[in-house]
Amino acid sequence: MHARRAATETETVPVIDLAGEPAQVEDAVARACAQWGFFHLVGHGLDAGLLAEAMTQARGFFAAPAQAKRALARSRDNPWGYYDRELTKNRRDKKEIFDIGPDVAALRVEGDVFFGETPFPAWRPELKTVARAYFAACEGLCLRLLGPVATGLGAEARTLNDAFAGAHTSFLRLNYYPTRDPLAGESDQPAGLGIHHHTDAGAITVLLTDGRPGLQVLKDGSWRPVDPVPGGLIVNIGDMAQVWSNDAYQAPLHRVLAMEAEERLSLAFFFNPAYPAVISPLPATVRPDAPAQYRDIPWSEFRRRRADGDFADYGSEVQISDYRIS
């Protein structure tokens, strides 16, 4: 009986109740990060009405004419806004996105990094209000998750908080996966998957979906579905969590299938460090039998190089393997 239960737990993405007993939550998060890099999160405390309204606003935005959306296009200098030709692994995805950055009062320079305003559509004013509320809710949730992520590595609960102090670089992405290629008739190169296989660059990703399948994770050499559970959010760790863990946690390789029969919508919140943060294996993860696997990674450098690879083909997309100690 026990062996059968253990096998079942490793065959599907685990479900974690954040409202459960703290020690059990910490253990479940650590096991999920090590075995899958993904988990379903219930008992998260986010308001169901807010989640529903955020999805409604995203759906309404993508229903607008292409010309109206493209007037809000992002650029290499300002990463926030609409885009319908993003690359993953230097291949074009079959999707549309709208990226929402931090809530800044004005354009500013922090170090050598440029922050820009998100060009919210004047023709849909409710989107800004709802997106900002949802952004804040996801930010609070991720701060709660940092504790179990850290303690699972043998570190203190607040060990990772300093990396997000000040103006962290988290952002919210509205994803739309249409059945028709957004660039049909404009590009000689057809889009492939909804999103090609990749790992997320940052620390934690929180995903809300419309309930339709399509997300897959590579596990033990095969692609496994990560279909949503009722009332739950989908959480995965990113590259920086893998580096902090010294490879004890694995940032999962995942993808989204191209939609052929029906469209799909999701909202992804990427919880990213502040630009001045330097990421390296936590001292608690480095031992004589487990030496540090990575040299220091300046987050500003890593994020900028990854963004360039997503926006256009400016060269190969940076990976944490580029910082691995050989």
Secondary structure, DSSP 8 states (H G I E B T S, - for coil): -HHHHHHHHHHS--EEETTS-HHHHHHHHHHHHHHTSEEEEES----HHHHHHHHHHHHHHHTS-HHHHHTTB--SS---EEES--EETTEE-S-EEEEE----SS-EEETTEEE------TT-THHHHHHHHHHHHHHHHHHHHHHHHHHTTTS-TTTTGGGG-SSB--EEEEEEE-SS-TTTTT-SS---SSEEEE--SSSEEEEEE-S---EEEEETTEEEE----TT-EEEEE-HHHHHHTTTSS----EEE---SSS-EEEEEEEE--BTT-EE---GGG-BTTB---B--EEHHHHHHHHHHHHHS-SSS---GGGGB--
